Amino acid sequence: MAEIPSLRFRIMMAIIMGLAIIFFVIHFLNKGVILTTAPLANISVHALPDQSRIVLNDGSSIEYEKSTWEAERNILLVGEAYVQVKKRSTLHIQTANGNIEALDGTRFNVRAWGDQLYVECYEGTIKVSNQQRVATLNSNQSIHVVKDQMEKQTISHQKPLWSTGNSRFYQENINQVFAELERQYAVIVNAPAMNEIFNGTFRHDDLETALKVICTPMQLKYKIDRTGRVITIEE
């Protein structure tokens, strides 16, 4: 008879554990972290809980906490994204190099690769900040943030150039340019570490032309292997 209470106990514990696991899974799915990543050579469109819209450039990702969305509206961005904020909504974009606060109805692009932050505002007003400074951007303005330096510019385009098949660089390290080439063409670039700065644009539909645009002004040589997927850069 002593076996019966032990068996019942084990059955009850199994039921309790099963219910606990089910509760945990449901809780995690409903209130967990949302992570979205755009594959290489592709973009990804994501609708936020408030129906604001984010278009991720190749290899970029966003992360946010679903359970605290209504109270905080914080998004962690790695890479580059075109953001369209719905009317009567507010978003906070956090990157490794600075933060962006966007009010309702704004449209803007954020590029945060390497140690730089580049932001373009197409509609509305946004605030860009890092640990040292805060700047306000209005429509048709951009800002380039490198450490404690912020440089504003005037722009004329109404959407990010990468959405039209172009990658544009402003005073960026050449290694970051090759990293972007890898993301846009899904290739591997073997290049020595260099300190050269690149200004320019390359298109996303012709690898050979893109390499010439990057390498020729820098007096670099390149080789594409037989597969067309591995590129070697030589000084």
Secondary structure, 3 states (H helix, E strand, C coil): CCHHHHHHHHHHHHHHHHHHHHHHHHHHHHHCEEEEECCCCCCEEEECCCCCEEEECCCCEEEEEHHHHHHHCEEEEEEEEEEECCCCCCEEEEECCEEEEECCCCEEEEEECCCEEEEEEEECCEEEECCCCEEEECCCEEEEEECCEEEEEECCCCCCHHHHCEEEEEEEEHHHHHHHHHHHHCCEEECCCCCCEEEEEEECCCHHHHHHHHHHHHCCEEEECCCCCEEEEEC
